[in-house]
Amino acid sequence: MAKLSNEQVTAALAGLPGWAREGDSLMKSFTFRTFPEGIGFVDRVALVAEELAHHPDITINYNRVTMTLSTHDEGGVTAKDVALAQRIETTA
């Protein structure tokens, strides 16, 4: 899967509220009322990631969960990352 152009990434971000480009990745932080709610979200994302065979980098800071998406084999953002971000949005 080919790395997306800057224009393609910008266009994709227009449909992903709260997501931003950070270098060669897409990133968004989600805040939950409690730690267990954040962990539940991570569990749901894990199932989606397995289904898509594409896995995010996940950082958990108490009730804040940050998702970072990049296709390392391609050195940047691909359609796989955009698809996963879209699914994560429906999971949140």
C-alpha angles and dihedrals in degrees: 000000000000126000112256121245120246089256092052092050091049091050092049092050090056087070096043110073113211095010119121137184113250108184107299094348144074114232140185135166121215121199122207132188093243142017093248091054089054091049090049088055091051090051091053092048090050090059092049091047091053091049091052094038088229121110131202128218104247127201119189120198107174102283097357120085120189121200119201118188127193135141099233094190089060096039097239149011119342135172087271090065093048091049092049092048090052091051092046088055091056090046095054 
